[in-house]
Amino acid sequence: TQLLEQSPQFLSIQEGENLTVYCNSSSVFSSLQWYRQEPGEGPVLLVTVVTGGEVKKLKRLTFQFGDARKDSSLHITAAQPGDTGLYLCAGGDSNYQLIWGAGTKLIIKP
Amino acid sequence: DSGVTQTPKHLITATGQRVTLRCSPRSGDLSVYWYQQSLDQGLQFLIQYYNGEERAKGNILERFSAQQFPDLHSELNLSSLELGDSALYFCASSVGGDRSNEQFFGPGTRLTVL
């Protein structure tokens, strides 16, 4: 059974600080996606990475896919209160299914 | 706006009852997924349909069932409801059959069982 472990489960930091969220597995994925979910709303796709070692930037967010396509990280620079939410990673397996991490709940305090 | 619609937005019912949740996927998407999310929890995958056929099953209870119709909209039926079924239910859609399997989520249905 493929599993994706996210860490930390919960993170509360001050506005302006940097942070990194990790998504790790012992399995290889064909793709890795990051979603952000705000309370009471559906998750919104932020990025998809498909190539080992790939790095994508979305304004202050930097996403990296591990060389072996087993892990990924999300780094936020100078966090803002608007970054608050639940961050979910999901890995694509060989059957076109997504394996979901449990999520990282991020709170950015003004 | 993801292009995925779900109705109703909120649903309040009693234990033992049956409800139906409806989802319309994005135009052109063939796959529909159903997820359950309890308070402060991650997403629990329930079931996937692709072009009218069941494609994958997750942690779906026997009291729950789903189907996808020829026009590609989907319904999730929940019966003999229990207090623990109270949760947010999300529908997502994707093109289907592609390597990245990017999913686009609807706004969800909040089910409260009293």
Boltz contact constraints between the chains, C-beta under 6 A:
constraints:
  - contact:
      token1: [A, 30]
      token2: [B, 99]
      max_distance: 6.0
  - contact:
      token1: [A, 31]
      token2: [B, 100]
      max_distance: 6.0
  - contact:
      token1: [A, 42]
      token2: [B, 90]
      max_distance: 6.0
  - contact:
      token1: [A, 42]
      token2: [B, 105]
      max_distance: 6.0
  - contact:
      token1: [A, 42]
      token2: [B, 106]
      max_distance: 6.0
  - contact:
      token1: [A, 42]
      token2: [B, 107]
      max_distance: 6.0
  - contact:
      token1: [A, 42]
      token2: [B, 108]
      max_distance: 6.0
  - contact:
      token1: [A, 43]
      token2: [B, 105]
      max_distance: 6.0
  - contact:
      token1: [A, 45]
      token2: [B, 102]
      max_distance: 6.0
  - contact:
      token1: [A, 48]
      token2: [B, 100]
      max_distance: 6.0
  - contact:
      token1: [A, 48]
      token2: [B, 102]
      max_distance: 6.0
  - contact:
      token1: [A, 92]
      token2: [B, 101]
      max_distance: 6.0
  - contact:
      token1: [A, 96]
      token2: [B, 101]
      max_distance: 6.0
  - contact:
      token1: [A, 97]
      token2: [B, 56]
      max_distance: 6.0
  - contact:
      token1: [A, 98]
      token2: [B, 101]
      max_distance: 6.0
  - contact:
      token1: [A, 100]
      token2: [B, 43]
      max_distance: 6.0
  - contact:
      token1: [A, 102]
      token2: [B, 42]
      max_distance: 6.0
  - contact:
      token1: [A, 103]
      token2: [B, 42]
      max_distance: 6.0
